[in-house]
Amino acid sequence: MGLTIVNRSGWGARPPRNPGEVEYVAWPARTEFIVHYTDGPTTQTPRAVQDYHMDERGWNDIGYNFLVRDDGTAYEGRGWLIRGAHASDHNITGIGCAYIGRNNPTERAKQSIRALYDEACAQAGHLLAMRGHSHVGDTDCPGATLLAWVESGMPVDDRRTMPDSERLV
């Protein structure tokens, strides 16, 4: 499956509130890929998530590095090399990818999340640990279904499930 990512201008992202506070992260610092869910309806837009993060939570920008919807569309949040705001104490080491929905992702959504993970590993030049948000924080996110999928190695299509020794959960 080829991965196309809708960039920030493609979904009408607002600029960060304080551009001087945007912190870049080098690839060697990235050691984990953290799966989330937005816990909202599948019709939620990246802009609605960004508005919530900026206006309700007071964050500088959308918290996630990427978002994925049920049809498999992937959206750039903060992007690959900008510190996220998605998992306390893991925003530098972790790339945060949120499923737009509650806990019932389609196969296409899982394929896109996995493709983002694979691309992150390729860009980093090493395997990233597969984690659900609840692995790194006291939360129910990403829900039982997504968490079980992450813990099984994020299998899709003909890609193998990683053995436990490689999964690094």
Residue pairs with C-beta under 8 A, 6 or more apart in sequence:
1 72
1 111
1 112
1 115
1 156
1 157
3 74
3 112
3 115
3 116
3 119
4 73
4 74
5 66
5 74
5 75
5 76
5 116
6 46
6 73
6 74
6 75
6 76
7 76
8 76
8 79
10 75
11 45
11 46
11 47
11 75
12 47
13 46
13 47
13 50
13 62
14 47
14 50
14 51
14 54
14 61
16 22
16 60
16 61
17 54
17 59
17 60
17 61
18 60
21 60
22 60
22 61
22 82
22 83
23 82
23 83
23 92
24 81
24 82
24 83
25 81
25 82
25 83
25 92
26 81
27 81
27 123
27 124
27 125
28 124
29 92
29 93
30 93
30 94
30 95
30 120
30 124
30 128
31 93
31 94
31 128
31 129
32 90
32 93
32 94
32 95
32 128
32 129
32 130
32 131
32 136
32 168
33 94
33 95
33 97
33 116
33 117
33 120
33 121
33 128
33 129
33 130
33 131
34 86
34 87
34 90
34 94
34 95
34 96
34 97
34 131
34 132
34 133
34 135
34 136
35 97
35 98
35 99
35 113
35 130
35 131
35 132
35 133
35 142
35 146
35 147
35 150
35 154
36 64
36 86
36 87
36 96
36 97
36 98
36 99
36 132
36 133
36 141
36 142
37 98
37 99
37 100
37 101
37 102
37 103
37 105
37 141
37 142
37 143
37 146
38 44
38 49
38 67
38 98
38 99
38 100
38 101
39 102
39 141
40 48
40 49
40 100
40 101
40 102
41 101
41 102
42 69
42 70
42 100
42 101
44 100
44 101
46 62
46 67
46 75
46 77
46 100
49 62
49 64
49 67
49 98
49 100
50 61
50 62
50 77
53 59
53 61
53 62
53 63
53 85
54 60
54 61
54 62
57 63
59 85
60 85
61 77
61 78
61 85
62 77
62 78
63 77
63 78
63 84
63 85
63 86
63 96
64 77
64 78
64 84
64 86
64 96
64 97
64 98
65 76
65 77
65 78
65 79
65 80
65 82
65 84
65 86
65 95
65 96
65 97
66 74
66 75
66 76
66 77
66 79
66 95
66 96
66 97
66 98
66 116
67 74
67 75
67 77
67 97
67 98
67 99
67 100
68 74
68 75
68 97
68 98
68 99
68 100
68 105
68 109
68 112
68 113
68 116
69 75
69 100
69 101
69 109
70 100
70 101
70 105
70 106
70 108
70 109
71 106
71 108
71 109
72 106
72 108
72 109
72 111
72 112
73 112
74 112
74 115
74 116
77 84
77 96
77 98
78 84
78 85
80 95
80 120
80 123
83 91
83 92
84 91
84 94
84 95
84 96
85 91
86 94
86 96
86 98
86 133
87 94
87 96
87 133
87 136
87 137
88 137
89 136
90 131
90 136
90 137
94 131
94 136
95 116
95 120
95 128
97 113
97 116
97 117
99 105
99 109
99 113
99 142
99 146
101 109
102 143
103 142
103 143
103 144
103 145
103 146
104 145
105 113
105 145
105 146
105 149
107 156
110 149
110 154
110 156
111 156
111 157
113 154
114 154
114 155
114 156
114 159
117 128
117 130
117 154
118 159
120 128
121 127
121 128
127 166
127 168
128 168
129 167
129 168
129 169
130 150
130 151
130 153
130 154
130 162
130 167
130 168
130 169
131 150
131 169
132 141
132 142
132 146
132 147
132 150
132 151
133 139
133 141
133 142
134 140
134 141
134 142
134 147
135 169
142 150
149 155
150 169
151 167
151 169
152 161
153 160
153 161
153 162
153 167
154 161
155 161
